[in-house]
Structures are given as structure tokens and as C-alpha cells.
Amino acid sequence: MHYKTVSLTLAVILAASSLAIAADPFEAAPAPEAPDTFSWSGFYVGVNAGYGFGGDGDVSSEGQLGPNIANIATGARPGSVDLDRNGILGGGQIGYNWQAGSFVYGLEADISFTDLDDDRNIVTPQINTGLAQGNVFRSELDYLGTVRARLGYALDRTLFYGTAGLAYGRSTMSVDMFAPNGVRQFTGDKTGTNVGYAVGAGVEYAVTSKISLKSEYLYYDLGEEKLNVQAIPGTGVAGGYDSKFNNDGHLFRVGLNYKF
């Protein structure tokens, strides 16, 4: 009789436990949230700084009259001079990116104030005298701007991109040619805005959801500029020289962008 009572009691306890579990089922812990994926889409502004150096910076000169042509042919005046504009630059940029999957499309406009310049004093022998005369060539770039398309591939917060578009800049060129006695006989100078193209590539890394850092290379070509180097009246010479300046170069720069 005692054993029957114990068995009945255990059965009642088990039944009650089953009912309690059914009334209050076990709730599984919520699944962890997936981390947010970074997006490159959006408007941004930024600053940049870097260093530039010349590309094919040759200056070629041709004589306008017989004596001038002869001077070039005999080496009394230089027919070719290598100018390598180099220096620092700094400025800002503004742009917009669209991201589709891992591909990023964008437009960017930038302008940099530059300190890119070079000058050469070429000493050549005077015809039939063996004396020397100086020929000073100068070239400088005051600012450079671009408006470019960008196409890149994103690996989450790292963006690799290529870029190409319009380039423009303000250039100054000058030539002075002197006689053996130091008197300036020919002179010419020109300042103006030139338009061409720019191509390059870079990599950008998003440090936060708003701030990114980039490193970029650009090649720019603003075309060829022709300068009329004229004889100075009263110096005993006539005619002049046509000097053609190549107006291109390379840029390496780093930048910081803020995305809105």
C-alpha cells in the first residue's frame, strides 16, 4: 500500500511538471545582428596635398628668318631644352559616388594651387667668335584643376579606382636670349589658361563611416604652347624664334574626404 502511494505521488508531480513546461515554453536567444555593410554612395568633400614633376617638358625652338634659322642649325641658339617643372601642390575636391554591388561609379572635381616651375640657362657659343651667350627658358604652373569620372571596385572599406577626364591650368612661359656682352636681344613671355586631359588611378580607405583617406596618381597634359620670341629693337638683331613648350606632368598626392 505504501509503494502504491509513492508511485501515485510521483506520477502527479511529473504530470504537473509537464503541464508547467507546456504552459511556459522555452524561448530561444535572438540571433546576433549582422554587421552593417559600408556603402560608398553619397556626396563628399575633401582636401589634398602632394608633389608634381614634369613629363615630356622639352622646349623646341625654330628660327623665323635666315640668320635665326642658321643660329639654331649651328648651335648658337638652342634648338631643344629640357624643362622639368616640379614642386608641391595643395587644394580641395568635391564629388559624388554611386555604389552597385562591389562597383563604384563617381564624378569628382578638384583644384590645386601649385608651385611647379623650372628654369634653364643654356650657354651656347656665339657664331664665329667662340664667345658665349645665354639663353634663359622658364616655365611654371600656377594652378591645376580637373573634372573627372571615377570607376572603382570596392572591397568593403577599401576602394581601388581608375579615373579620367578634363584638366585645365594656368601656365606661364618665357624666353630671354642674350648677346655675349649680356645685352638681351630676344624676349617673349605668355600667360594663359590651357585645357587638356588627366588620367590616373588611386586607392581610398574608409576609416569611419564618414571619413576616408586616399592616395592618388594623375598624369595631366595641357597641350603644346607656342611662344613668339621677338627681337628687341636697337639691339642689332632681327626676326625671332618660335619656341614650343610641352605642358604636361605627373602628380602624386594624398587626400582626406568627408562623406555626408
ChimeraX commands (.cxc) that place a marker at each C-alpha (Angstrom):
marker #1 position 0.00,0.00,0.00 radius 0.5
marker #1 position 2.86,2.32,0.87 radius 0.5
marker #1 position 4.52,1.71,-2.53 radius 0.5
marker #1 position 1.30,2.50,-4.38 radius 0.5
marker #1 position 1.03,5.82,-2.57 radius 0.5
marker #1 position 4.61,6.79,-3.51 radius 0.5
marker #1 position 4.10,5.83,-7.16 radius 0.5
marker #1 position 0.90,7.84,-7.35 radius 0.5
marker #1 position 2.62,10.87,-5.84 radius 0.5
marker #1 position 5.48,10.72,-8.38 radius 0.5
marker #1 position 3.03,10.44,-11.25 radius 0.5
marker #1 position 1.18,13.54,-10.08 radius 0.5
marker #1 position 4.45,15.51,-9.80 radius 0.5
marker #1 position 5.59,14.52,-13.31 radius 0.5
marker #1 position 2.22,15.42,-14.81 radius 0.5
marker #1 position 2.27,18.82,-13.13 radius 0.5
marker #1 position 5.80,19.48,-14.41 radius 0.5
marker #1 position 4.77,18.61,-17.96 radius 0.5
marker #1 position 1.82,21.00,-17.78 radius 0.5
marker #1 position 4.07,23.80,-16.48 radius 0.5
marker #1 position 6.56,23.33,-19.32 radius 0.5
marker #1 position 3.77,23.33,-21.89 radius 0.5
marker #1 position 2.29,26.50,-20.42 radius 0.5
marker #1 position 5.67,28.34,-20.45 radius 0.5
marker #1 position 7.64,27.06,-23.49 radius 0.5
marker #1 position 11.42,27.71,-23.75 radius 0.5
marker #1 position 12.31,30.88,-25.75 radius 0.5
marker #1 position 15.47,30.67,-27.91 radius 0.5
marker #1 position 18.02,33.52,-27.67 radius 0.5
marker #1 position 17.72,36.04,-30.54 radius 0.5
marker #1 position 20.20,35.60,-33.41 radius 0.5
marker #1 position 23.07,38.15,-33.43 radius 0.5
marker #1 position 22.57,41.09,-35.79 radius 0.5
marker #1 position 24.65,41.09,-38.97 radius 0.5
marker #1 position 27.28,43.88,-39.03 radius 0.5
marker #1 position 26.44,46.92,-41.15 radius 0.5
marker #1 position 28.00,46.87,-44.65 radius 0.5
marker #1 position 29.82,50.08,-45.57 radius 0.5
marker #1 position 28.47,51.97,-48.59 radius 0.5
marker #1 position 30.49,54.36,-50.75 radius 0.5
marker #1 position 27.36,56.03,-52.12 radius 0.5
marker #1 position 26.95,59.69,-51.31 radius 0.5
marker #1 position 28.26,63.22,-51.58 radius 0.5
marker #1 position 31.72,64.13,-50.24 radius 0.5
marker #1 position 34.19,67.00,-49.92 radius 0.5
marker #1 position 37.86,66.89,-49.05 radius 0.5
marker #1 position 41.38,68.28,-49.17 radius 0.5
marker #1 position 44.57,67.06,-50.84 radius 0.5
marker #1 position 48.30,67.74,-50.98 radius 0.5
marker #1 position 51.17,66.28,-52.95 radius 0.5
marker #1 position 54.11,66.69,-55.28 radius 0.5
marker #1 position 54.30,67.18,-59.03 radius 0.5
marker #1 position 57.06,66.82,-61.58 radius 0.5
marker #1 position 57.37,67.32,-65.33 radius 0.5
marker #1 position 56.64,64.85,-68.06 radius 0.5
marker #1 position 57.92,65.48,-71.58 radius 0.5
marker #1 position 58.90,69.05,-70.75 radius 0.5
marker #1 position 61.01,69.71,-73.84 radius 0.5
marker #1 position 61.03,73.18,-75.41 radius 0.5
marker #1 position 61.78,73.17,-79.14 radius 0.5
marker #1 position 62.71,76.36,-81.00 radius 0.5
marker #1 position 62.77,77.28,-84.68 radius 0.5
marker #1 position 64.20,80.39,-86.33 radius 0.5
marker #1 position 61.91,82.84,-88.14 radius 0.5
marker #1 position 64.45,84.45,-90.51 radius 0.5
marker #1 position 67.59,83.19,-92.23 radius 0.5
marker #1 position 70.06,84.27,-89.52 radius 0.5
marker #1 position 67.80,82.84,-86.80 radius 0.5
marker #1 position 67.50,79.53,-88.65 radius 0.5
marker #1 position 71.29,79.41,-89.04 radius 0.5
marker #1 position 71.76,80.06,-85.32 radius 0.5
marker #1 position 69.61,77.01,-84.48 radius 0.5
marker #1 position 71.37,74.86,-87.08 radius 0.5
marker #1 position 74.87,75.72,-85.83 radius 0.5
marker #1 position 74.01,75.57,-82.12 radius 0.5
marker #1 position 74.47,79.28,-81.49 radius 0.5
marker #1 position 70.92,79.20,-80.13 radius 0.5
marker #1 position 69.45,76.04,-78.52 radius 0.5
marker #1 position 67.00,74.09,-80.65 radius 0.5
marker #1 position 65.84,71.92,-77.74 radius 0.5
marker #1 position 65.77,72.49,-73.98 radius 0.5
marker #1 position 64.57,70.11,-71.28 radius 0.5
marker #1 position 62.43,71.80,-68.61 radius 0.5
marker #1 position 61.22,69.68,-65.69 radius 0.5
marker #1 position 58.62,71.59,-63.69 radius 0.5
marker #1 position 58.43,70.25,-60.16 radius 0.5
marker #1 position 57.17,71.33,-56.76 radius 0.5
marker #1 position 54.43,70.98,-54.18 radius 0.5
marker #1 position 50.68,71.42,-54.58 radius 0.5
marker #1 position 47.59,71.51,-52.40 radius 0.5
marker #1 position 43.86,72.02,-52.81 radius 0.5
marker #1 position 40.43,70.50,-52.42 radius 0.5
marker #1 position 37.90,68.26,-54.12 radius 0.5
marker #1 position 34.17,67.64,-54.25 radius 0.5
marker #1 position 32.37,64.61,-55.65 radius 0.5
marker #1 position 29.60,62.03,-55.58 radius 0.5
marker #1 position 29.71,58.22,-55.64 radius 0.5
marker #1 position 27.13,55.61,-56.62 radius 0.5
marker #1 position 27.68,52.01,-55.49 radius 0.5
marker #1 position 26.13,48.98,-57.23 radius 0.5
marker #1 position 27.30,45.76,-55.65 radius 0.5
marker #1 position 31.08,45.94,-55.49 radius 0.5
marker #1 position 31.33,48.53,-58.29 radius 0.5
marker #1 position 31.53,52.24,-57.51 radius 0.5
marker #1 position 30.86,54.98,-60.08 radius 0.5
marker #1 position 31.59,58.62,-59.38 radius 0.5
marker #1 position 32.25,62.17,-60.52 radius 0.5
marker #1 position 34.89,64.39,-58.95 radius 0.5
marker #1 position 36.06,67.97,-59.45 radius 0.5
marker #1 position 39.20,69.32,-57.82 radius 0.5
marker #1 position 41.52,72.30,-57.94 radius 0.5
marker #1 position 45.07,72.59,-56.60 radius 0.5
marker #1 position 47.28,75.61,-56.21 radius 0.5
marker #1 position 50.73,74.61,-57.41 radius 0.5
marker #1 position 54.33,75.69,-57.09 radius 0.5
marker #1 position 55.56,73.79,-60.13 radius 0.5
marker #1 position 58.31,75.61,-62.04 radius 0.5
marker #1 position 61.70,75.24,-63.67 radius 0.5
marker #1 position 64.19,77.46,-65.49 radius 0.5
marker #1 position 67.30,76.71,-67.51 radius 0.5
marker #1 position 70.15,78.96,-68.59 radius 0.5
marker #1 position 71.68,77.40,-71.70 radius 0.5
marker #1 position 75.07,78.83,-72.65 radius 0.5
marker #1 position 75.90,78.48,-76.35 radius 0.5
marker #1 position 78.88,79.66,-78.46 radius 0.5
marker #1 position 78.49,82.84,-80.47 radius 0.5
marker #1 position 78.88,82.33,-84.23 radius 0.5
marker #1 position 82.47,82.84,-85.49 radius 0.5
marker #1 position 83.72,84.30,-82.19 radius 0.5
marker #1 position 83.98,81.45,-79.70 radius 0.5
marker #1 position 82.36,83.69,-77.10 radius 0.5
marker #1 position 79.33,82.58,-75.09 radius 0.5
marker #1 position 75.78,83.85,-74.92 radius 0.5
marker #1 position 72.99,82.97,-72.52 radius 0.5
marker #1 position 69.52,81.66,-73.28 radius 0.5
marker #1 position 67.08,81.53,-70.35 radius 0.5
marker #1 position 63.93,79.39,-70.58 radius 0.5
marker #1 position 61.27,79.42,-67.84 radius 0.5
marker #1 position 58.01,77.53,-67.29 radius 0.5
marker #1 position 55.62,77.48,-64.33 radius 0.5
marker #1 position 52.15,76.20,-63.46 radius 0.5
marker #1 position 50.12,78.35,-61.05 radius 0.5
marker #1 position 47.12,76.08,-60.54 radius 0.5
marker #1 position 45.64,72.87,-61.92 radius 0.5
marker #1 position 42.03,71.72,-61.89 radius 0.5
marker #1 position 40.29,68.60,-63.14 radius 0.5
marker #1 position 36.74,67.31,-63.68 radius 0.5
marker #1 position 36.90,63.51,-63.84 radius 0.5
marker #1 position 34.86,60.33,-63.84 radius 0.5
marker #1 position 35.88,57.58,-61.42 radius 0.5
marker #1 position 35.24,53.84,-61.75 radius 0.5
marker #1 position 36.27,51.54,-58.96 radius 0.5
marker #1 position 35.93,48.20,-57.24 radius 0.5
marker #1 position 35.22,48.12,-53.52 radius 0.5
marker #1 position 36.39,45.50,-51.05 radius 0.5
marker #1 position 34.18,46.69,-48.20 radius 0.5
marker #1 position 36.02,49.79,-46.88 radius 0.5
marker #1 position 38.82,49.73,-49.48 radius 0.5
marker #1 position 38.19,51.22,-52.93 radius 0.5
marker #1 position 40.51,50.74,-55.92 radius 0.5
marker #1 position 39.70,53.08,-58.81 radius 0.5
marker #1 position 40.75,54.47,-62.15 radius 0.5
marker #1 position 39.92,57.99,-63.27 radius 0.5
marker #1 position 39.97,60.17,-66.41 radius 0.5
marker #1 position 38.58,63.50,-67.55 radius 0.5
marker #1 position 39.15,67.18,-68.29 radius 0.5
marker #1 position 42.15,69.12,-66.97 radius 0.5
marker #1 position 42.83,72.86,-67.02 radius 0.5
marker #1 position 45.55,75.10,-65.61 radius 0.5
marker #1 position 47.20,78.50,-65.71 radius 0.5
marker #1 position 50.71,78.40,-67.20 radius 0.5
marker #1 position 53.44,80.98,-67.70 radius 0.5
marker #1 position 56.28,80.56,-70.21 radius 0.5
marker #1 position 59.13,82.92,-71.06 radius 0.5
marker #1 position 62.35,83.00,-73.07 radius 0.5
marker #1 position 65.19,85.54,-72.97 radius 0.5
marker #1 position 68.20,85.34,-75.29 radius 0.5
marker #1 position 71.31,87.42,-74.64 radius 0.5
marker #1 position 74.34,88.61,-76.61 radius 0.5
marker #1 position 77.88,87.75,-75.41 radius 0.5
marker #1 position 78.09,91.20,-73.75 radius 0.5
marker #1 position 75.00,90.46,-71.64 radius 0.5
marker #1 position 72.56,92.59,-73.65 radius 0.5
marker #1 position 69.17,90.95,-74.04 radius 0.5
marker #1 position 68.43,90.63,-77.76 radius 0.5
marker #1 position 65.30,88.43,-77.94 radius 0.5
marker #1 position 62.42,88.08,-75.50 radius 0.5
marker #1 position 58.97,86.58,-75.23 radius 0.5
marker #1 position 56.54,85.61,-72.49 radius 0.5
marker #1 position 52.99,84.32,-72.28 radius 0.5
marker #1 position 50.49,83.56,-69.52 radius 0.5
marker #1 position 47.15,81.88,-70.05 radius 0.5
marker #1 position 44.74,79.09,-69.19 radius 0.5
marker #1 position 45.28,75.82,-71.02 radius 0.5
marker #1 position 42.85,72.91,-71.33 radius 0.5
marker #1 position 43.65,69.22,-71.79 radius 0.5
marker #1 position 43.06,65.90,-70.08 radius 0.5
marker #1 position 44.04,63.92,-66.99 radius 0.5
marker #1 position 44.17,60.16,-66.32 radius 0.5
marker #1 position 45.21,58.21,-63.26 radius 0.5
marker #1 position 44.43,55.70,-60.53 radius 0.5
marker #1 position 44.20,55.52,-56.77 radius 0.5
marker #1 position 43.13,53.70,-53.65 radius 0.5
marker #1 position 40.84,55.01,-50.90 radius 0.5
marker #1 position 40.15,53.58,-47.45 radius 0.5
marker #1 position 37.17,54.46,-45.25 radius 0.5
marker #1 position 38.48,54.95,-41.70 radius 0.5
marker #1 position 34.95,55.57,-40.39 radius 0.5
marker #1 position 31.50,55.79,-41.96 radius 0.5
marker #1 position 32.23,59.46,-42.70 radius 0.5
marker #1 position 35.99,59.86,-43.14 radius 0.5
marker #1 position 38.22,58.27,-45.79 radius 0.5
marker #1 position 41.87,58.62,-46.78 radius 0.5
marker #1 position 43.18,58.29,-50.33 radius 0.5
marker #1 position 46.41,58.08,-52.31 radius 0.5
marker #1 position 46.33,59.02,-55.99 radius 0.5
marker #1 position 48.46,59.36,-59.13 radius 0.5
marker #1 position 47.49,61.60,-62.06 radius 0.5
marker #1 position 49.09,62.34,-65.42 radius 0.5
marker #1 position 47.94,65.62,-66.99 radius 0.5
marker #1 position 48.54,67.07,-70.45 radius 0.5
marker #1 position 47.52,70.65,-71.18 radius 0.5
marker #1 position 48.76,70.59,-74.76 radius 0.5
marker #1 position 51.54,72.47,-76.51 radius 0.5
marker #1 position 52.00,76.22,-76.13 radius 0.5
marker #1 position 53.73,78.28,-78.83 radius 0.5
marker #1 position 55.69,81.36,-77.78 radius 0.5
marker #1 position 56.89,84.11,-80.13 radius 0.5
marker #1 position 60.38,85.20,-79.02 radius 0.5
marker #1 position 60.87,88.54,-80.76 radius 0.5
marker #1 position 63.95,90.63,-81.48 radius 0.5
marker #1 position 64.29,93.70,-79.25 radius 0.5
marker #1 position 64.62,96.88,-81.36 radius 0.5
marker #1 position 68.00,98.61,-81.22 radius 0.5
marker #1 position 69.99,95.51,-80.27 radius 0.5
marker #1 position 71.32,94.82,-83.77 radius 0.5
marker #1 position 69.27,91.70,-84.47 radius 0.5
marker #1 position 66.10,90.94,-86.42 radius 0.5
marker #1 position 63.44,88.28,-86.68 radius 0.5
marker #1 position 62.99,85.93,-83.77 radius 0.5
marker #1 position 62.25,82.37,-82.71 radius 0.5
marker #1 position 59.15,80.22,-82.28 radius 0.5
marker #1 position 59.51,78.22,-79.06 radius 0.5
marker #1 position 57.04,75.40,-78.37 radius 0.5
marker #1 position 56.53,74.33,-74.74 radius 0.5
marker #1 position 55.15,70.93,-73.82 radius 0.5
marker #1 position 52.73,71.42,-70.94 radius 0.5
marker #1 position 52.32,68.11,-69.12 radius 0.5
marker #1 position 53.36,66.39,-65.91 radius 0.5
marker #1 position 52.80,63.83,-63.17 radius 0.5
marker #1 position 51.18,64.25,-59.75 radius 0.5
marker #1 position 51.31,62.12,-56.63 radius 0.5
marker #1 position 49.02,63.24,-53.84 radius 0.5
marker #1 position 47.19,62.12,-50.71 radius 0.5
marker #1 position 43.79,63.31,-49.57 radius 0.5
marker #1 position 41.11,63.23,-46.90 radius 0.5
marker #1 position 37.38,63.08,-47.70 radius 0.5
marker #1 position 34.29,63.63,-45.55 radius 0.5
marker #1 position 31.15,61.83,-46.75 radius 0.5
marker #1 position 27.70,63.21,-45.98 radius 0.5
marker link #1:1,2 radius 0.2
marker link #1:2,3 radius 0.2
marker link #1:3,4 radius 0.2
marker link #1:4,5 radius 0.2
marker link #1:5,6 radius 0.2
marker link #1:6,7 radius 0.2
marker link #1:7,8 radius 0.2
marker link #1:8,9 radius 0.2
marker link #1:9,10 radius 0.2
marker link #1:10,11 radius 0.2
marker link #1:11,12 radius 0.2
marker link #1:12,13 radius 0.2
marker link #1:13,14 radius 0.2
marker link #1:14,15 radius 0.2
marker link #1:15,16 radius 0.2
marker link #1:16,17 radius 0.2
marker link #1:17,18 radius 0.2
marker link #1:18,19 radius 0.2
marker link #1:19,20 radius 0.2
marker link #1:20,21 radius 0.2
marker link #1:21,22 radius 0.2
marker link #1:22,23 radius 0.2
marker link #1:23,24 radius 0.2
marker link #1:24,25 radius 0.2
marker link #1:25,26 radius 0.2
marker link #1:26,27 radius 0.2
marker link #1:27,28 radius 0.2
marker link #1:28,29 radius 0.2
marker link #1:29,30 radius 0.2
marker link #1:30,31 radius 0.2
marker link #1:31,32 radius 0.2
marker link #1:32,33 radius 0.2
marker link #1:33,34 radius 0.2
marker link #1:34,35 radius 0.2
marker link #1:35,36 radius 0.2
marker link #1:36,37 radius 0.2
marker link #1:37,38 radius 0.2
marker link #1:38,39 radius 0.2
marker link #1:39,40 radius 0.2
marker link #1:40,41 radius 0.2
marker link #1:41,42 radius 0.2
marker link #1:42,43 radius 0.2
marker link #1:43,44 radius 0.2
marker link #1:44,45 radius 0.2
marker link #1:45,46 radius 0.2
marker link #1:46,47 radius 0.2
marker link #1:47,48 radius 0.2
marker link #1:48,49 radius 0.2
marker link #1:49,50 radius 0.2
marker link #1:50,51 radius 0.2
marker link #1:51,52 radius 0.2
marker link #1:52,53 radius 0.2
marker link #1:53,54 radius 0.2
marker link #1:54,55 radius 0.2
marker link #1:55,56 radius 0.2
marker link #1:56,57 radius 0.2
marker link #1:57,58 radius 0.2
marker link #1:58,59 radius 0.2
marker link #1:59,60 radius 0.2
marker link #1:60,61 radius 0.2
marker link #1:61,62 radius 0.2
marker link #1:62,63 radius 0.2
marker link #1:63,64 radius 0.2
marker link #1:64,65 radius 0.2
marker link #1:65,66 radius 0.2
marker link #1:66,67 radius 0.2
marker link #1:67,68 radius 0.2
marker link #1:68,69 radius 0.2
marker link #1:69,70 radius 0.2
marker link #1:70,71 radius 0.2
marker link #1:71,72 radius 0.2
marker link #1:72,73 radius 0.2
marker link #1:73,74 radius 0.2
marker link #1:74,75 radius 0.2
marker link #1:75,76 radius 0.2
marker link #1:76,77 radius 0.2
marker link #1:77,78 radius 0.2
marker link #1:78,79 radius 0.2
marker link #1:79,80 radius 0.2
marker link #1:80,81 radius 0.2
marker link #1:81,82 radius 0.2
marker link #1:82,83 radius 0.2
marker link #1:83,84 radius 0.2
marker link #1:84,85 radius 0.2
marker link #1:85,86 radius 0.2
marker link #1:86,87 radius 0.2
marker link #1:87,88 radius 0.2
marker link #1:88,89 radius 0.2
marker link #1:89,90 radius 0.2
marker link #1:90,91 radius 0.2
marker link #1:91,92 radius 0.2
marker link #1:92,93 radius 0.2
marker link #1:93,94 radius 0.2
marker link #1:94,95 radius 0.2
marker link #1:95,96 radius 0.2
marker link #1:96,97 radius 0.2
marker link #1:97,98 radius 0.2
marker link #1:98,99 radius 0.2
marker link #1:99,100 radius 0.2
marker link #1:100,101 radius 0.2
marker link #1:101,102 radius 0.2
marker link #1:102,103 radius 0.2
marker link #1:103,104 radius 0.2
marker link #1:104,105 radius 0.2
marker link #1:105,106 radius 0.2
marker link #1:106,107 radius 0.2
marker link #1:107,108 radius 0.2
marker link #1:108,109 radius 0.2
marker link #1:109,110 radius 0.2
marker link #1:110,111 radius 0.2
marker link #1:111,112 radius 0.2
marker link #1:112,113 radius 0.2
marker link #1:113,114 radius 0.2
marker link #1:114,115 radius 0.2
marker link #1:115,116 radius 0.2
marker link #1:116,117 radius 0.2
marker link #1:117,118 radius 0.2
marker link #1:118,119 radius 0.2
marker link #1:119,120 radius 0.2
marker link #1:120,121 radius 0.2
marker link #1:121,122 radius 0.2
marker link #1:122,123 radius 0.2
marker link #1:123,124 radius 0.2
marker link #1:124,125 radius 0.2
marker link #1:125,126 radius 0.2
marker link #1:126,127 radius 0.2
marker link #1:127,128 radius 0.2
marker link #1:128,129 radius 0.2
marker link #1:129,130 radius 0.2
marker link #1:130,131 radius 0.2
marker link #1:131,132 radius 0.2
marker link #1:132,133 radius 0.2
marker link #1:133,134 radius 0.2
marker link #1:134,135 radius 0.2
marker link #1:135,136 radius 0.2
marker link #1:136,137 radius 0.2
marker link #1:137,138 radius 0.2
marker link #1:138,139 radius 0.2
marker link #1:139,140 radius 0.2
marker link #1:140,141 radius 0.2
marker link #1:141,142 radius 0.2
marker link #1:142,143 radius 0.2
marker link #1:143,144 radius 0.2
marker link #1:144,145 radius 0.2
marker link #1:145,146 radius 0.2
marker link #1:146,147 radius 0.2
marker link #1:147,148 radius 0.2
marker link #1:148,149 radius 0.2
marker link #1:149,150 radius 0.2
marker link #1:150,151 radius 0.2
marker link #1:151,152 radius 0.2
marker link #1:152,153 radius 0.2
marker link #1:153,154 radius 0.2
marker link #1:154,155 radius 0.2
marker link #1:155,156 radius 0.2
marker link #1:156,157 radius 0.2
marker link #1:157,158 radius 0.2
marker link #1:158,159 radius 0.2
marker link #1:159,160 radius 0.2
marker link #1:160,161 radius 0.2
marker link #1:161,162 radius 0.2
marker link #1:162,163 radius 0.2
marker link #1:163,164 radius 0.2
marker link #1:164,165 radius 0.2
marker link #1:165,166 radius 0.2
marker link #1:166,167 radius 0.2
marker link #1:167,168 radius 0.2
marker link #1:168,169 radius 0.2
marker link #1:169,170 radius 0.2
marker link #1:170,171 radius 0.2
marker link #1:171,172 radius 0.2
marker link #1:172,173 radius 0.2
marker link #1:173,174 radius 0.2
marker link #1:174,175 radius 0.2
marker link #1:175,176 radius 0.2
marker link #1:176,177 radius 0.2
marker link #1:177,178 radius 0.2
marker link #1:178,179 radius 0.2
marker link #1:179,180 radius 0.2
marker link #1:180,181 radius 0.2
marker link #1:181,182 radius 0.2
marker link #1:182,183 radius 0.2
marker link #1:183,184 radius 0.2
marker link #1:184,185 radius 0.2
marker link #1:185,186 radius 0.2
marker link #1:186,187 radius 0.2
marker link #1:187,188 radius 0.2
marker link #1:188,189 radius 0.2
marker link #1:189,190 radius 0.2
marker link #1:190,191 radius 0.2
marker link #1:191,192 radius 0.2
marker link #1:192,193 radius 0.2
marker link #1:193,194 radius 0.2
marker link #1:194,195 radius 0.2
marker link #1:195,196 radius 0.2
marker link #1:196,197 radius 0.2
marker link #1:197,198 radius 0.2
marker link #1:198,199 radius 0.2
marker link #1:199,200 radius 0.2
marker link #1:200,201 radius 0.2
marker link #1:201,202 radius 0.2
marker link #1:202,203 radius 0.2
marker link #1:203,204 radius 0.2
marker link #1:204,205 radius 0.2
marker link #1:205,206 radius 0.2
marker link #1:206,207 radius 0.2
marker link #1:207,208 radius 0.2
marker link #1:208,209 radius 0.2
marker link #1:209,210 radius 0.2
marker link #1:210,211 radius 0.2
marker link #1:211,212 radius 0.2
marker link #1:212,213 radius 0.2
marker link #1:213,214 radius 0.2
marker link #1:214,215 radius 0.2
marker link #1:215,216 radius 0.2
marker link #1:216,217 radius 0.2
marker link #1:217,218 radius 0.2
marker link #1:218,219 radius 0.2
marker link #1:219,220 radius 0.2
marker link #1:220,221 radius 0.2
marker link #1:221,222 radius 0.2
marker link #1:222,223 radius 0.2
marker link #1:223,224 radius 0.2
marker link #1:224,225 radius 0.2
marker link #1:225,226 radius 0.2
marker link #1:226,227 radius 0.2
marker link #1:227,228 radius 0.2
marker link #1:228,229 radius 0.2
marker link #1:229,230 radius 0.2
marker link #1:230,231 radius 0.2
marker link #1:231,232 radius 0.2
marker link #1:232,233 radius 0.2
marker link #1:233,234 radius 0.2
marker link #1:234,235 radius 0.2
marker link #1:235,236 radius 0.2
marker link #1:236,237 radius 0.2
marker link #1:237,238 radius 0.2
marker link #1:238,239 radius 0.2
marker link #1:239,240 radius 0.2
marker link #1:240,241 radius 0.2
marker link #1:241,242 radius 0.2
marker link #1:242,243 radius 0.2
marker link #1:243,244 radius 0.2
marker link #1:244,245 radius 0.2
marker link #1:245,246 radius 0.2
marker link #1:246,247 radius 0.2
marker link #1:247,248 radius 0.2
marker link #1:248,249 radius 0.2
marker link #1:249,250 radius 0.2
marker link #1:250,251 radius 0.2
marker link #1:251,252 radius 0.2
marker link #1:252,253 radius 0.2
marker link #1:253,254 radius 0.2
marker link #1:254,255 radius 0.2
marker link #1:255,256 radius 0.2
marker link #1:256,257 radius 0.2
marker link #1:257,258 radius 0.2
marker link #1:258,259 radius 0.2
marker link #1:259,260 radius 0.2
view
